[in-house]
């Protein structure tokens, strides 16, 4: 009987220990779940810190290093990829953003984003960007710029399309007149072993504006494209900055079939077969497509390209000679000569082209193959003389599509 009682006591202790252990497991699991699956909470605000220059009147013409703003992190309850930025208003009203109000609209905007968005907790605004925003909001004339201007500044935090705003700081600045012009078309670049000499860091080929497209006057966003030959064994990407990888880039979605592209964390792009392709990027709606070019059978290759015009007495070989952008690349020890259809040059026009004057692109003095256009600073194809304006430009030209772009230097 004692033996049975002892066994019962042992079993009871074992059961209690098991229950205690199970409880610890459940508690541990719940605790881990709270860490791995935190509860989302939208903050009501976050703190924009007061910079030293807020105590003075900031002369926008005199500031050399920009205006630096810092803020505390917006607390969403867990680490998140938050986009931050700065907004400014001259009225402390925030219901008509400048990006959606044309400068010709009778009622002006009352606030605007200034500078670029960032993932960090600080940014430095170029004073030229601040001056331009004030011009859009106040619409000064050259003779009506005030001695000082009140500027209300806040930061925003954006997560999954939902915005939270910081406290507002009141600043005093000394503005200046800015002649508002349309933003240049936003260009992206092809880079990789399919372009230039295959140097991923330095060799880039631009996607160019399209003559039949309309681009956002404030941002320069819209549809740009490139057409040329791509080898299936050579890889590439698209990047936003011609000089480095510091800004956006497009690549192949990892684990997905060709044609599925992503703007962030993508892999190198490889086409399924050699051939001529058209790469089209909608920078306004973030959409990238790469499709076979249907006119491949009629494509010609040229050894030279010139840019004759009124400025050079119209003789092609005595005019600006353009450089081929695509040359040869080394692929695992084998040299591959790229098919080049992209050209560039730097040119200076001392005066505007008068009516009927302008410039064109030509292969040689026989003018057997030549291209023009009716618009400036970009366009695509046509027999017209390109009506250039005075200045120094970096010129890009594609001999398949006839697309050209004059980028002022």
Long-range contacts (C-beta under 8 A, 24 or more apart in sequence): 38-77, 38-78, 39-77, 40-76, 40-77, 40-78, 41-75, 41-76, 41-77, 42-76, 42-162, 42-164, 43-74, 43-75, 43-76, 43-157, 43-164, 44-164, 45-164, 45-165, 45-166, 45-167, 46-71, 46-72, 46-73, 46-74, 46-75, 46-155, 46-157, 46-164, 46-166, 47-71, 47-72, 47-166, 47-167, 48-153, 48-154, 48-155, 48-166, 48-167, 48-168, 48-169, 50-169, 53-171, 54-169, 54-170, 54-171, 56-172, 57-148, 57-172, 57-173, 57-174, 58-127, 58-171, 58-172, 58-173, 58-174, 59-173, 59-174, 60-127, 60-130, 60-131, 60-173, 60-174, 60-175, 60-176, 61-127, 61-174, 61-176, 63-127, 65-124, 66-124, 66-125, 66-126, 66-127, 67-124, 67-125, 67-127, 67-130, 68-122, 68-123, 68-124, 68-125, 69-122, 69-123, 69-124, 69-125, 69-153, 69-155, 70-121, 70-122, 71-121, 71-122, 71-155, 71-166, 72-121, 73-121, 74-157, 74-159, 74-164, 76-159, 80-159, 81-119, 81-159, 82-119, 82-157, 82-158, 82-159, 83-117, 83-118, 83-119, 83-157, 83-158, 83-159, 84-117, 84-118, 84-119, 84-120, 84-121, 84-123, 84-155, 84-156, 84-157, 84-158, 85-113, 85-114, 85-115, 85-116, 85-117, 85-118, 85-123, 85-155, 85-156, 85-158, 86-113, 86-114, 86-115, 86-123, 86-125, 86-153, 86-154, 86-155, 86-156, 87-111, 87-112, 87-113, 87-114, 87-153, 87-154, 87-155, 87-156, 87-165, 88-112, 88-114, 88-130, 88-133, 88-134, 88-137, 88-151, 88-152, 88-153, 89-137, 89-151, 89-152, 89-153, 90-134, 90-137, 90-138, 90-149, 90-150, 90-151, 90-152, 91-137, 91-152, 92-152, 92-168, 92-170, 94-154, 94-165, 98-133, 98-136, 98-137, 98-218, 99-218, 99-219, 102-217, 103-136, 103-139, 103-180, 108-136, 108-137, 108-138, 108-139, 109-136, 109-137, 110-137, 111-137, 112-136, 112-137, 117-158, 128-178, 130-173, 131-175, 131-176, 131-178, 132-178, 132-180, 134-173, 134-175, 134-178, 135-175, 135-177, 135-178, 135-180, 136-180, 138-175, 140-175, 140-177, 141-177, 142-177, 145-175, 145-176, 145-177, 146-175, 147-174, 148-172, 148-173, 148-174, 148-175, 149-173, 149-174, 149-175, 182-215, 182-217, 182-220, 183-215, 183-216, 183-217, 183-218, 183-219, 183-220, 184-220, 184-407, 184-408, 185-209, 185-215, 185-220, 185-222, 185-224, 185-378, 185-405, 186-215, 186-219, 186-220, 186-221, 186-222, 186-224, 186-283, 187-224, 187-242, 187-405, 187-407, 188-224, 188-238, 188-239, 188-240, 188-250, 188-281, 188-283, 189-238, 189-239, 189-240, 189-241, 189-242, 190-226, 190-236, 190-237, 190-238, 190-279, 191-236, 191-237, 191-238, 191-239, 192-234, 192-235, 192-236, 192-237, 192-268, 192-269, 193-234, 193-235, 193-236, 193-329, 193-331, 194-230, 194-231, 194-234, 194-235, 194-236, 194-329, 194-338, 195-236, 195-325, 195-326, 195-338, 196-325, 196-326, 196-327, 196-329, 197-327, 197-328, 197-329, 198-234, 198-329, 198-330, 198-331, 201-244, 203-325, 204-239, 204-242, 205-325, 205-326, 205-342, 206-242, 206-396, 206-405, 207-238, 207-279, 207-281, 208-378, 208-380, 208-396, 208-398, 208-401, 208-403, 208-404, 208-405, 209-378, 209-379, 209-403, 209-405, 210-380, 210-403, 211-373, 211-375, 211-378, 211-379, 211-380, 211-381, 211-382, 211-403, 212-380, 216-284, 219-284, 221-283, 221-284, 222-282, 222-283, 222-284, 223-280, 223-281, 223-282, 223-283, 223-284, 224-280, 224-281, 224-283, 225-278, 225-279, 225-280, 225-281, 225-401, 225-403, 226-278, 226-279, 226-342, 226-398, 227-276, 227-277, 227-278, 227-279, 227-293, 227-341, 227-398, 227-400, 227-401, 228-276, 228-277, 228-326, 228-339, 228-341, 228-342, 228-398, 228-400, 229-274, 229-275, 229-276, 229-277, 229-338, 229-339, 229-341, 230-271, 230-274, 230-275, 230-276, 230-277, 231-271, 231-274, 231-336, 231-338, 232-270, 232-271, 232-272, 232-273, 232-274, 233-270, 233-331, 234-270, 234-329, 234-331, 234-336, 235-268, 235-269, 235-270, 236-268, 236-269, 237-266, 237-268, 237-269, 238-279, 238-281, 238-288, 250-281, 250-288, 258-290, 259-289, 259-290, 261-288, 261-290, 263-288, 276-400, 293-400, 295-400, 299-341, 299-400, 300-369, 300-399, 301-339, 301-340, 301-341, 302-363, 302-369, 302-399, 304-363, 304-364, 305-343, 305-361, 305-362, 305-363, 305-397, 305-399, 306-361, 306-362, 306-363, 306-364, 307-345, 307-347, 307-359, 307-360, 307-361, 307-362, 307-395, 307-397, 308-359, 308-360, 308-362, 309-353, 309-357, 309-358, 309-359, 309-360, 309-385, 309-386, 309-388, 310-353, 310-354, 310-357, 310-358, 310-359, 310-385, 311-347, 311-349, 311-350, 311-359, 311-388, 315-365, 316-362, 316-363, 316-364, 316-365, 316-367, 317-364, 317-365, 320-345, 320-347, 320-395, 321-345, 322-361, 322-395, 322-397, 341-398, 341-399, 341-400, 342-396, 342-397, 342-398, 342-399, 343-396, 343-397, 343-398, 343-399, 344-394, 344-395, 344-396, 344-397, 345-394, 345-395, 346-392, 346-393, 346-394, 346-395, 346-409, 347-392, 347-393, 347-395, 348-391, 348-392, 348-393, 349-388, 349-389, 349-390, 349-391, 349-392, 349-393, 350-390, 351-390, 352-387, 352-388, 352-389, 352-390, 353-385, 353-386, 353-387, 353-388, 353-389, 356-385, 357-385, 357-387, 358-384, 358-385, 358-386, 358-387, 358-388, 359-385, 359-386, 359-388, 360-385, 360-386, 361-397, 361-399, 361-404, 369-399, 371-397, 371-399, 371-402, 371-404, 373-402, 373-404, 376-406, 377-405, 377-406, 377-407, 377-408, 378-403, 378-404, 378-405, 378-406, 379-403, 379-404, 380-404
